[in-house]
């Protein structure tokens, strides 16, 4: 396992119990309407995020198989499994702690017979053995993966013809103009504290998809729609009831909590952008 992957694994092994106790099984932003002004309970906003990406991504009505790449504890995986009752699903995460919790949640949700969650590097998936899939779902995990071109190439191979990639990921703002020194400072702090390789812009992500052969590639910037989530996360971090769990989670999680202020700043200045992408593998 690479040094970066080891750091990611260790971070989520340590921080996942705290997140589960504070927020539950959905480990991603919420959606607060296109302009970010919709007043909705934050956990509902996380469910709304899944529904919005499915709708915007023009997900098919019937799905027989899906991959959740970087699935966390499988919150999206179970949502998809329940939405598509005939489908079999696979979720992969680098964290054994997340995989173990996900498998337990699968059994509790009654989908354990058709949804598997593995502790595995997504790059090590075998298209012949593990695929093909009707949908590949990537909810706030691609930012952890350094080689975007290789990732898109793998996703293309893992999809059956006509299959769809639906992705939401952290990006930096489009260039030009070039990122300022202040932008770079904020982005570097976020990447260091959350164990991320350098972020890319939304257009770079789209080009990576097009180069490997995806068609009908579309992107949007949902930064305004998700920005209110960070205020809620910061408030939860400041709640004294959560401090014992934060301390138990250790140094890396405490650093991750400190990174929240940089995320808030990055959204305020526009250095951080929240990108969504949909793309289709041609029928031939």
N, C-alpha and C positions, 0 to 999 in steps of 0.2 A: 504494500500500500504506500502511495506517495506521501511525502511529508505533509502536503496540503490536506490530503484526504484524512490522514491521521488526526490532524488538528480539528477538522470538521467533525469527525466521528467523536472525538473526545469532548468537543464543545456540546454536541447534542446529547451525548450520553449523560453529561452532567446537568444540562439545563432543562431537559425534557420534563423531568418530574415536577419542577417548579411551574413550567408553562401549563402542564396538565392540571395542576391544582388551582391555577389562577384563571386560565382561559378555556381549558378543555381540549378536545381532540383536533380542532381546526387550527393549524399553525401557519396562518397567512393573514394578509390584510382583509379588512372589510370593505364593502362597496356602499357608498353613501350618495348615490345618484350621480349623474354625469358631472354636475357642478360641485359635488361634495356637500351640498346643503341639506340633504335628506336626514331628518332626525329619526334614527332607528337604533335600537339596542345593539351593542357592538357584536355580540355573538350572532345575532340575526344578520348583521351586515356581512359577516363572514360567509354565511350560507347564501346570502344574496350575491356575493362575489362569485361563487360557484355557478349559480343560475345565470348570472349575467354573462360569464365567459362561455357557457354552453350555448346561450342564445346568440350572442354576438358571433361566436365561432361557427354557427350554423351546424351544430352537432346533429347527427342523424337520429331519427325516431327509434330505430332499432340498432342495437349493437350486440355483437356476439363475443367480442373480446376487447379488452383495453389494458393499457399500461399506464401506471401512475409513476412517473419518473421523479425520484426524489420525494417520496410520499410522506415523509414524517411518520406519524403514527397511523397514517391511512385514513384521515378524516375525509378527504376527497374520494379516496378509493371506495370507502363504504357508501358514500353518497351516490357514486356512480353505480355501484353494485345494486343498490336499492332502486335506483331510477331505471336501470336496465336489468330486470329480474332474470333474463335468460342469458346474461353475459357472464363470462369468466374473466377475472381480473388478476393482474399482477402488480404489486407495488414494491419498489426497491428504495432502500435508504442505506446510508453508510453506517447508521447507528444501530447496534444490536439492542440497545435499550428501547429505541423507537420500534424496532421490528417486533420485539417481544410484547410490548404494549399493544401494538397494532393487531397481532394475532389474537390476543385476549379480547380486544374490542370486536374483532370479527366474529368470534364465537358468541359474544353477548348480543350482537346485532343479527345473528342467524344467517350470516353469509360466509361462515368459515369453510364451507364445502366448495365454494367457487371463487373465493378471493384469498390469494396468498400474498403475504408480505415478507420479503426477504431482506436480510442485511447483506447488501451486495452493491458494488460499484456499477452504476448504470453502463459505463463503458465496457464492462466485461460481459454484458448480455450477448447471447448468441441468437442472431435472427432466425436461424434454422430450428433451434431447439425451443426458444422462448416465444417466438412470434408465429404467424403475423398477427397484427392487431388492427381493429377498425378505428380506434382512437388512441392516440398517445397524448396524455395529459401531463403538463409540466407546470405546476403551480408554485412559483417562487422557489425554484431549485436550480434553474439554469445559471443563475448568477454565481453559484458555487463551482461551476464547471469551466475550466480554463479554456479548453479548445472548442470553441463554438462550432467551427467548421466540421470537426470530427463528430460532435454531438448531432448536428443536423444530418450528417451522412448516416450515422447509426439509426436515427429516427426514421429516415427515408427507407432504409433497409428493413426496419422492423414493421413498417406499415404494409398492409395489403393494398393492391391497386384500388384507388378511390378512397383510401383511408385518410384521416385528418389528424393534423397536429394542432393542439390548442395549448398555448403557452402564455403565462404571465410571469414577468421577471423584472428585477431591478436593473436599471440602466443609468447611464449618465446622459446629460443633455446632448442634443445634436450639435455637431460642429459643421462649418464655422459659425460664429467666431470660436477660436481655440479656447479650451478651458483655461480659466484664469488661475493664478497661483492660489487664490482662496478656494476656488472650486476644487483644485487638486488636493489641497490640504484636507478639506472635508471628506472627499472621496477616499483618500488614503487612510484616514482614521476609520472610516466605516469598513473598508476592506480589511484593515489590520485587526480590528476588534471583532468582526464577524467571520474572519477566516475566509475571505473571498479573493479570488484572483482579480486583476484589473477589470472593471466594468466596461461594457461597450455601449454604444448608442443604439437606439431602436433601428435606425436605418442599417447599421452594420449587421444587426441580428437578421433583418429581413434579407439582406444580400447573401448572408451565409445560407439561408434556406433556399433562395433561388439558385445559387451556384450548384447545389447538389441535385437539383431537379424538381423541387417542389413547384407547383403551379398555384395560381389564384392566391398568391401570398398577400396578405393584408395585415397592416399594423395600425394600432392607435395608441395614443398617450392617455392613460387613465390616472395621471398623477393627482388631479383635482379630486377625482372620485374616491381616492383611497387616503388622501392626506389626513383626514380627521382621525384615522386609526391610531396614529402615533401619539396624539394627545391622550387617548384612552390608555395606551400601553404605558406611557410615562406616569400617568396617575396611578396605575396599578403598582408600578415600581415604587412609588412614593408612599404607598399604603403600608403602615407599620405591620399590619397582619401578614404581609408577604416577606418581611425582612428575615425572619428565621429560615425560611425556605431558600432565600437568596444566599444567605451565609452558608447553609449546608451545601448548596450547589457548587460553591468554591470560586476560585479566582477568575477562571475564564468566563463564568456566567456573570459575575459582578462586572467584569470588563464589558461584557455584552450589554448589560444594563446601562453602563456609562455611554455606550455607543448610541443609545436612543437620542441623546441630545444632538448628535451629529446628523442622524436621520431627519430629525425635526428641522435642523438648520438647512440641510440639503434640499428638502422639499420647499422650504421658504425661499431660498435663493434660486431654485430651479436647477441646481447642479445634479440632483437625483431626479430621475424620471421613472415612472412606472409604466412599462410597456406590455402590450398584449399583442399576440401574433396568432394568426390562423393560416394554415397552408394545407394543400391537398396533394397527395401522390397521384400522378396521372394514371388513368386506367391502362395505358400502354406507353 
